């Protein structure tokens, strides 16, 4: 799958501050040519969810290995526990 993501993978090493700061998300949005409010973040930790929320992005909390309430409590607007659901959830988000 790597060819699909060529030039679209971003890391905290490219910004001055890593999570819990939103810098990597904001950097990725800028590089991809999107406003933060046009982006969706998929995160599986409270720290990552908080960073996405602070970036002004819609955050989906992936709760396969964590209590879903922990992700909701820090701002995940959608919480799910099966990656097979993600395409449908993203479609629903696009309809809003």
SULTA-V981621 format. One record per residue. N is the residue number from 1. RES is the residue in three letters. PHI is phi in degrees with one decimal (* if undefined). Layout:
# SULTA-V981621
n: {N	N}
res: {RES	RES}
phi: {PHI	PHI}
This chain:
# SULTA-V981621
n: {1	2	3	4	5	6	7	8	9	10	11	12	13	14	15	16	17	18	19	20	21	22	23	24	25	26	27	28	29	30	31	32	33	34	35	36	37	38	39	40	41	42	43	44	45	46	47	48	49	50	51	52	53	54	55	56	57	58	59	60	61	62	63	64	65	66	67	68	69	70	71	72	73	74	75	76	77	78	79	80	81	82	83	84	85	86	87	88	89	90	91	92	93	94	95	96}
res: {UNK	UNK	UNK	UNK	UNK	UNK	UNK	UNK	UNK	UNK	UNK	UNK	UNK	UNK	UNK	UNK	UNK	UNK	UNK	UNK	UNK	UNK	UNK	UNK	UNK	UNK	UNK	UNK	UNK	UNK	UNK	UNK	UNK	UNK	UNK	UNK	UNK	UNK	UNK	UNK	UNK	UNK	UNK	UNK	UNK	UNK	UNK	UNK	UNK	UNK	UNK	UNK	UNK	UNK	UNK	UNK	UNK	UNK	UNK	UNK	UNK	UNK	UNK	UNK	UNK	UNK	UNK	UNK	UNK	UNK	UNK	UNK	UNK	UNK	UNK	UNK	UNK	UNK	UNK	UNK	UNK	UNK	UNK	UNK	UNK	UNK	UNK	UNK	UNK	UNK	UNK	UNK	UNK	UNK	UNK	UNK}
phi: {*	-52.9	-58.7	-68.3	-108.4	-56.5	77.0	-126.9	-110.8	-124.5	-133.8	-61.9	-69.7	-93.1	-127.8	-77.3	-129.6	-96.8	-53.4	-86.6	-77.1	-83.3	-53.4	-66.4	-69.3	-66.0	-63.3	-61.7	-60.7	-61.1	-63.9	-86.8	82.6	-120.3	-78.5	-53.3	-69.8	-92.1	-106.5	-119.8	-109.0	-115.2	-133.5	-120.8	-135.6	-58.3	-62.1	-67.4	-60.8	-59.9	-62.7	-65.7	-62.5	-64.4	-77.8	84.4	-104.0	-75.3	-117.0	-99.7	-94.1	-92.5	-110.7	-65.4	-115.3	-140.8	-62.9	-54.8	-63.0	-65.2	-77.3	-63.1	-61.5	-102.7	118.4	-62.5	-84.3	-132.1	-124.5	-144.3	-129.5	-141.1	-59.9	-63.7	-80.7	-57.0	-56.3	-66.6	-62.6	-66.4	-59.6	-62.5	-64.2	-65.0	-77.7	-84.3}
